[in-house]
């Protein structure tokens, strides 16, 4: 019972939502873990360990954090996290994609007393403070911030020179694995690491902002998805 409540809490926090149809059964893949899957079958939630069978007759053959193999009516089906689809009724190995409706996401910021827009976010899952800079070409940070995030910029970055308020500084061009503010997230974002103390805040430039719709209305700035 404790395990069921814990896994259910994890599922709610991560908002997993993947729906499949298997030979007439509606299966909602709520969570996948090593040797365990949380499945809602025809509206009833079950936490199945490998080898166990639900009351509806769905047996869990194997499971990890990415996929589960289940057996029903003598047929095996692979259910995956990270995509949405339905297994064909005639051919159990054919996956027919389902395109979910896209959700509009946006973030509204208020100008601070110094005239700037700032926002908290993450780079590679590490929290940072961004200064929104629509005039900056890419996301830029100083080397101390990069080291805190764990970016090996000297090993993987491309050396270059940049001009700062302190003069010409050494810098490295890098690719940031993930950048996020609010509900807005991008992968593989171009960035730069400047050797020195500047910028004191991470500059959120157009390598991120350019992928979204940015609108300013007086002291308010809205960053949102384009659709």
N, C-alpha and C positions, 0 to 999 in steps of 0.2 A: 504494500500500500504506500509506504514511504517512497519507494522507487518510482511508482506510478505518478505520485504527486510531484516529485522532483522533475521527472522527464516532461510532464505536462507543463510545468512552469517554464522550463527551458524552451519548449515549443512555442508557448505564448509569447515569450520575450523575443524570439527570433522571427516570429510571424511566418512560419513555414506555411505554404498553401499550394499543394499540388494535387490535382484531381485526375483520376484515371477511371476508365471503364474496362473491366475485365470480364468477358463472357457474361454480360448482363449485370455484374456487380459494380456498384459505384464505390471506388476506393479513394479516400482522401489520405495522402501521405503526409502525416503531421510531423514526423521526425524520424531520422535515421541515425543509428548509433552502432557501435561494434556489437554484432550478434543480437541486436534488438531493433525492432521497428514499431513505431506507433502508427496504427492504421485506423481510420474511421471507415467502416464497411457498412454500406447502406444505412448510414446515420449513427452507427454504434461504434464507439471508440474502443480499441483493444491494444494493449501493449504485449507484443508477441516476442518471445525469445526463439532463437533458432530451434526448429524441431517441433514447436507448438502449433496447434491448429485452432483457428477461431471457430466460434459456433456456426459461422456461415460456411465453413469448410475450406478456408484459406490457410495454407500451411506456409510458415516462413522457413525457407531453405537456407538462406544466407543473408547477411546484412553487414554493411559498414556505413561510414558517414556519407557516402555518395550514392549508394544504390542498395536495393534489396531484391532478392529473387524469391518469388512466392509460387506456390503450386495450387492450382484449383481445377477440379475435374480432370486430373491427370495431365494437365498442361502447365508448363512453367512460364512465368512472365517476369521480366525485369522492370522494376520501378526505380526511377532515378530522381534525385534531388537536382535542382538547377535547371529544370525544363518542365514544361507543361504539355501534356498530350494525352492521347487515348489510344489504347491498343486496339487494332482492328478486330472485329468479331469473326471475320472469316479466316484471317491469318494472324495468329497470336504474336508473330514476330514483326509485324508491320506497325510502325507507330505513325499515327496520323496527327500532325501538329495542330494545336489549337492556339490561335492568336488571342490573348486576353486583351481587353480594352486597356489602353494606356491611361495611366492616372497622371493628371497634371499636378506637379509639385512645385512649390515656390517658397521663397524665404524673404521676409520683409525686414529691412534694416532701417534704423533711425540715425541720422547724422549726429555725431557727437559735438561737443562744444568747440573743438579745434577744427571743425569742418570736415572731419574724416569719417568714413564708415568702417567699423570694425566688427569682426564676428569670430566666435570660437568655432573651431572645427578640428579635423584630424588629417594627418598625413601618415599613411601606412599604419593606421590605427593608433597613432600617438597624438595626444591633444596638443594643439598649437593655437596661437592667437594670430588671426589674419588681419592685415590692413588691405581693404579692397582698393585696388589700383588699376583702373581701366586703362591707364596709360602704359602699364608694364606689359611687355610682350609675353613673358612667362612667369610662372610662380618662382619667387626668389627668396632665399633665406641666407643667414650667415652660417659660418661653419660650426659654431657652437650648437645651434639649433639642429643642424644636420646630424651632428654626432649624437645628440640626445635622442633623435628619432632612430638612429642606427643606420644611416645611409653611408655606405663605404665610398664616398665620392672620389677620393683620391685613387681608389682601385678601379672603379667602374666609370667615372666621369670623364668627359672630354675637356681638357684644359683650354681656357680662354682668358681674355682680359676684359674687365668691365670698368666703367667710369662711375665712381661714387662721389659723395660729398667730400670724402677724404682723399680723393685722387684715383689713379688707376690701380686696381686691385686684381689679384689672381682669383680666378673662379673656375668652376667645373660645371659643365652641362650634364644633367642627369635625367633619368626618367623615373618619376615617382609612381610607385605601384598603385597607390590609391589616394585620392584627395576627396574629402567630404566636408560639407557644411550643411547643417540641418538634414533634410532628406535628399539633398542633391549630392550625387557622388559620381566621380569619373575614375576610370582606370587608365594607367599608362599616360600620365600627364607630364609634359615637358617642364623641366625646372632647372634652376641654377643654384649652386652653392658658392657663396662669396667668402673668401678667406679674409676675415676681419669681423668687426663688431656690427657692421651695417649689412642689411637693415635690421633694426631692433625687433621689428615684427615681421612675420612672413608676409611678403607681398603677394596677394592673390591676383595674378595677372591674367592675360587673355588666353593663355594655354588652357585655363579652366573656364574663365568667364565667357570666352568666345563660343563655347558649346551651349550656352544658355541665353535666354532672352533677358536683357538687363534694361530696366526702365527706372528713371529717376523722376520723382514728382516732388519738387521742393526739398524738404529735409528727409524724404523717404526714398529708399532704393529697394526695388523688388528684383530678385534674381529667380527666374523660374524656367521650367522646361519649355521648349519651343512649341509643342503641340497644344 
